[in-house]
Amino acid sequence: MMKHSAAFEELCNDAKTRVREITVAEVKQKLDAGENFVFIDVREDNEWNMDHAAGAQHLGRGIIERDIEKVVPDKAAEIVLYCGGGFRSALAGDNLQRMGYTNVLSMTGGIKAWRDAGYSME
């Protein structure tokens, strides 16, 4: 498991006080039920190209704020973000909320927890 710097973890933990979190099991249940939400992987391009959760689309951390309004114009749409472990997705979610998005969630444990649960990958 990657060891993050204390300052980065502090920044992420601060963001997590404002961003709702959702478990991988809850996300899988929503996908299986056919619920209408946008599932976004915010990892780097090389991470996405290696593998990603089935049904997700990619908007990396470096461009999500720039491109989100084109991909998800409805600021009330439900958006579930994930990254490698749940840190970058919280930061991205915090920024999206600052941009006016009102229904943003961060998947706890990220792709690692998704893989560990044995859920479908692409």
N, C-alpha and C positions, 0 to 999 in steps of 0.2 A: 504494500500500500504506500502511496506517495505521501511523504511528510511535507506538509506545507509550512511556510514561515508563520510565526506568531502573528505578525501584522496582517497577513492575508487572511488567516483564520478569524481574526478579530473583525476585519472588514466584512467577511462573509457572515459571521454570526450576527453582526449588526443588521445586515440585509435580511437575514432569516427572521428577525423580529417583526418585519413588515410583510414578508411574503409567505402565504399559506403553503404548506407542504402536503404532498400526497404520496402514499406508498406505491411501490411497484405493483403490488397486488390490486390496489384500487384502480390504478391506470389500466392494468390488464382487464379487469372487470368491466371498465368503461368501454374498452375496445371491443371486448367480446359481446357486449350488449348493443354495440353499434351506436353508442352515444355520439353526439355531434360536438367534437372539440378538435382543436389544432394541437398536434403532438410534434414538438420541435426539439431537435438535437442541436445544442449550442456549442458542441465541441469543435475543435479545429478540423479543417478539411481532411488532413491525413488520418485523423481518428475516425471520422465519418466513413472515409473510403475503406478503412479496414473492416468495419462492421457497424451496424446500427440496429436499433429496435425496429422490428417489422411495423410498418404503418407510420413511421416518423418521417418528417421532412427536415431538411437541414438549413439552418440559418446560424452560422457561426457567431460566436461572441464578438468578433471584430466587426460584423456587419449588421447584426440583428436590429440595432436601433435605427440604422439607416434604411433598412429594407422592410421592416415589419409592417408599415402602413400599406405597402403594396401587396403583401402576402395576406395580411389580416386587417382589412380596412375597418371592420366592426370592433370598436373599442370595448364592447361588452361581451365579445366572443370568449368562450372558455379556451384558455391556452395552457397546455402542460409543457413545461420545459424540462430538459434533462441534460446532464453533462457526464463527466466521468464518475463523480462521487457525490454530487449535490451541492457543490460550492459555487461553481461558475453559473449554474442555473439560477441560484438565489440572487446573485449579482445582476444577471440579465433580467430576472423578474422584477427586481427592485426598480431598475431603469424603465422597464415597460410600464410599470405602475406610475412612475413619475411622468410618463408620456401620455397618461390618461387611460391606460388599459385597466379595467376594473375586475377582471376575473382570471388572474394569472396564478398558476400553481407551479411549484418546483418539486420534481420527483426525488424523494429522499433516496440516497444511496446510488443514484445515477445508473449508468449503464452497467456498472459492476454488479449492483444489486439485481438488475434485470437479467444479466447473464447467470448469476448465481441461482436465480429462481428457475432457470431453464426455459425462459420465455423465448418466443420466436425472434430470430435475428435475420437480417438481410445483409 
